[in-house]
Amino acid sequence: MKRPVIGQSVVQAGLFLLLLLAVPAALPNEYYLSICILGSLNAVIAVGLNLLMGYAGQVSLGHAAFYGLGAYATAIATTRFGLPIPVGMAAGVTLAAAVAWIVAAPTLRLKGNYLAMATLGFGIIISIVFNEAVDLTGGPSGYVGIPRLALFGYTFESDRSYYTLMAVVLALVVLVALHLMKSRTGRALRALHVSEKAASSLGIDIAAHKRFVFVLSAALAGLAGVLYAHYLSFIAPASFGFSFSVQLVVMVVLGGMASVWGSVAGAFFLTALPEALREFEDIDILVYGAILVLTIMFLPDGLAGGLKRLGRKLRRVGVDHAG
Amino acid sequence: MPANTTPCAPLLDVSGATVRFGGIHALTEADFTIAKGSVTALIGPNGAGKTTMLNAITGMVPLAGGAITLDGTDIAGLPPQKRAAAGVVRTFQNLEVFTSMSVLENVMTGRHALTRYSITASLLRTPGFRRAERACRDAAMDCLEFVGLAEAADTPAGDLPYGKQRLLEMARALAAEPKLLLLDEPAAGLNSKETAQLGDLIRAVCDRRNVTVGLVEHDMELVMAVSDHITVLHFGRPLAAGTPDAIQANPDVIKAYLGEDD
């Protein structure tokens, strides 16, 4: 069997990047661009969370905490300690990954609802730290004065340039996820999701794989947090609380478990949704809950699965008509 | 047909294995050996401790006492995944197929420990990664052909009928290139035709692929047809061991199976 030198995933991610880069031209004004930037940030987290939830089957209700750890770490490093931005960014991603590594050992022994409870508790604890460690984080009123992202002497001053950067980052994250899942690691994660017994009987180290994917998904959330902080230049604990953790889960479930593209779609959809539903501002968590319930009832495989089924149905209808 | 009954060096040697669940002794100082190159069956009435023995050998329940060696190396202290890497691979009585994956992916997962490349290599799709994945795929296809499932390679594993899922588990286990393949009631739920085919397949695993087989099975016809050696467990203790003929003639075994007269 001959295989092309450029893999299918590279082509898909490349086309996706082109699509993302074409979007600004179609937008009526700059405001929508900022929503696209937030959408890409959320998509980075959702793709990472899907590796953990959709593929490996481990629920996390505390992923907003890793997002926040990344954001606060780079904020504090670059302002208070005056460190260069790349160092702050590395610190943010590293902190999120390191905390995940520590939390993983006791947490990932738990299954199902217990794991959900443990990660929920973890998220709440971190959220309390963001609120109460006022000297360090600025407390509930937030942390101001974070420098706009500058790398290699170039400052991403305009939203347009920041969006281009996010498009590249997101396409790369998607590519990493696609490649990882089509490898022995991906097979091992999907295997332990279905049967830990069978997976370990085939030589797969369950604990090591769970920890790896947990740390990876936390690092991606941390990366998004870092990019969020240097985009908005202002962060507050409210962005990293339980409510956002729930939103992230809804993005993954709505998009489709174990579908990288589904997570991207879910993230963009749910980021844009509040704009369409401004009247519901105070009851947004109810709206997310409703979306979650409706998705589980009517689209068990999420948008990705629903589209696939629709495609199959249309093809069948087409065949019937042709025949 | 049982080929060689000459007991050479034991591949697996379980001695004095004790397993307790709370106050219940599931296994009591049980000995069980499997000769290299043989098909060795472990039989006994329900609750005799057969599956517990398999679980103890594969590291899924802890031993309260006793020793387990594979090819002379002590494996009793290893976690399940290390025992698999050492060469003990099993199938499950209640199927544990990875239903969300394709048939081929299931079998490729069986080669997890044999497919070696770094995560970085998989992200960069290096030539080494491509080579290893191709080798993994080829070896997995070979195992699927061996059990007769090559046609179904791209089918979602959960869509396979029951009997074929059993074959898939066997292919997946064979893909790991075990020294010892442990089959936990592989004929459960199969019809008589499928069972006969399974018997041929078990012999072929041993004779053609040179994999030693440990078989836990209730279907006596199958056990007698394929086994070189049989060990009988009764209430967690070994009751008898010998060739199929000797076991069939053993009065203790007959009594254990038919019940004692009071």
Interface residues (C-beta under 8 A of the other chain):
Chain A: M1 R3 G7 V10 V176 H179 L180 K182 S183 R184 T185 R187 A188 R190 A191 H193 V194 S195 K197 A198 A199 S200 S201 L202 G203 I204 D205 I206 F212 A258
Chain B: T58 M60 P79 P80 Q81 K82 A84 A85 V89 R90 F92 E96 V97 F98 T99 S100 M101 E105 M108 T109 G110 R111 H112 A113 T115 Y117 I119 S122 L123 R125 F129 R130 E133 R134 C136 R172 A173 A176
